[in-house]
Amino acid sequence: MILTVTLNTALDITYRVGSLRPHASHRVSEVTERPGGKGVNVARVLAALGHEVTVTGFTGGATGRVVQEKLAEVPRVADALVPVSGATRRTIAVVDERTGDTTQLNEPGPVITPAEWSAFQEAYADLLHGVLAVALCGSLPPGVPVGAYAGLVRTARAAGVPVLLDTSGEPLRRGVAARPDIIKPNADELAELTGSYEPLRATQDARRRGAGAVVASLGPEGLLAATREGRWRATPPAPVRGNPTGAGDSAVAGLLSGLADHLPWPDRLTRATALATATVSAPTAGEFDRGLYEELLEKVAVTAEVTAA
């Protein structure tokens, strides 16, 4: 079983409109609702790949109940969300059907009390028993300490569970110092962490700061990985038009799936890149175009980086 942690869970609402125009009224052609937050998206993709997944984090209020009701409909996903007094946030994505562009509106999360944070830490430690890997994903809701992920990384490492960290800013900087097995920043998050805008140099710098492996999302250019075993680039055959929301979460799912299946790094990167690219073609985060994914497994190019940064 794989555990995903989403401290700032959400109800993802997607509106589709013919053409998004400022200062105008719009008729919505389609509305979809999904349980969301980065770790929840990761869990949905993992479940679609056939893995058993447990989701934890916080849930509260009427929106939180909707999230849990919809999670119960997802096969192979178990709900271990911890209740809080505040209300789970919503995220609104408005898709312009004419251009394919997406406008994202993200609400803040609920304020987490010290007692609620303590209860979560206890639940998290219990959930780690028998887990193959854990993913710590996304932003921190108000009230959660900025060093929260560092503590959760240490707890996982003490339990002997491989841990992947996917966050940004100060939570990432502090989390890296706790020595997670993998971090998965995008190019901007990696540059913010290291001060370097040269991706290969930055990935190696992030490893020196404590990460066992660094897998950087480079958008349409694929993934760049620096690990103990070597350095690789994984590149899709061609850019795909669509909604990139959730592509990074699918890459995380691919990395965790490859870890659970004991794949070598090049095969993990192939899977992660194929999933991320196939997610761009899907209508909502946490889903992927399975036909395109299977096609891309044969077409993603993985090349070794042999020069030092």
Buried (B, 14 or more C-beta within 10 A) or exposed (E): BBBBBBBBBBBBBBBBBEEBEEEEEBEEEEEBBBBBBBBBBBBBBBBBBEBBBBBBBBBBBEBBBBBBEBBEEBEBBBBBBBEBEBBBBBBBBBBBEEEEEBEEEBBEBBBBEEEBBEBBBEEBBEBBEEBBBBBBBBBBBEBBBEBBBBBBBBBBBEBEBBBBBBBBEBBBBBBBBBBBBBBBBBBEBBBBBBEBEEBBBBBBBBBEBBBBBBBBBBEBBBBBBBBEEEBBBBBBEEEBEBBBBBBBBBBBBBBBBBBBBEBEBBBBBBBBBBBBBBBBBBEBBBBBBEEBBEBBBEBBEBEEBEEEB
